[in-house]
Amino acid sequence: MKILAIGDVTSPAGLEHLKKNLWKFRKTKGIDFCVVNGENASFITGISPDGAVELLRAGADCITGGNHTMQNKSIYTYLDETREILRPINFGDSAPGRGYTILDCNGYRMLVISAMGNIHIDPVLDNPFSFIDKALKEEAGNYDFSILDIHAEATGEKLAIGYGYDGKINIIFGTHTHVKTADLQILPCGTGYITDVGMCGETGGVIGMNAECVVERMRTRLPKKFVAAPGEPKADGVIFTLDESSGKVTATESISF
Ligand SMILES: [Fe+2]
């Protein structure tokens, strides 16, 4: 079984790019299940219900979330009503929507969890370990395979979660930094892991944004409206090949399209 994880959609242009190319890419590579981090598809203002619908139609089987997901209040009802979109599990039970879901993948029950780290990221949510543990315990026996998107800034925190759930969650990929890391690997107990899968949006800037705006804001510390980077959009991701009999990841491939 081939599972594709795509990093943060950073803008409407990133979403358009997936609408044009994701199904074609899925077919070429024989992808069985696709998870896309869509927390920011509306460009720094979260994700709208229309954006979420378009992303699912574009070829995402599940949309995971992050620190921007709850910024756009128009998504709250959609989060409540739609099993294919998640917000980070550690927002807790009082938040709209859900932090995990179980979806069909070729007749297998795929548990997908979205969680946020709590180092150098805002808002600071409760410890993700306790929420992930609770979900795994509550759903034990109700799923066949599992995927975790850990949306976090700190590489060490993401690696710790990778090792903490090695052999317990089949695939763990990080998001949020928009920069793909060079540590794609299979952990000792068979979990496929990468600290960050990258992003889907405009290239030629600073993590999807126009470099001049970002540099000026950092240099002066004064407010400056962000605009998108000038380059053509590109999608970064990883394909994990999962052996259905053992539950172990047997191959990984870093991709961009
Ligand atoms: Fe984020």
Residues whose N, C-alpha, C, O or C-beta is under 5 A from the ligand:
A	BS01	LIG	G66 N67 H68 H176
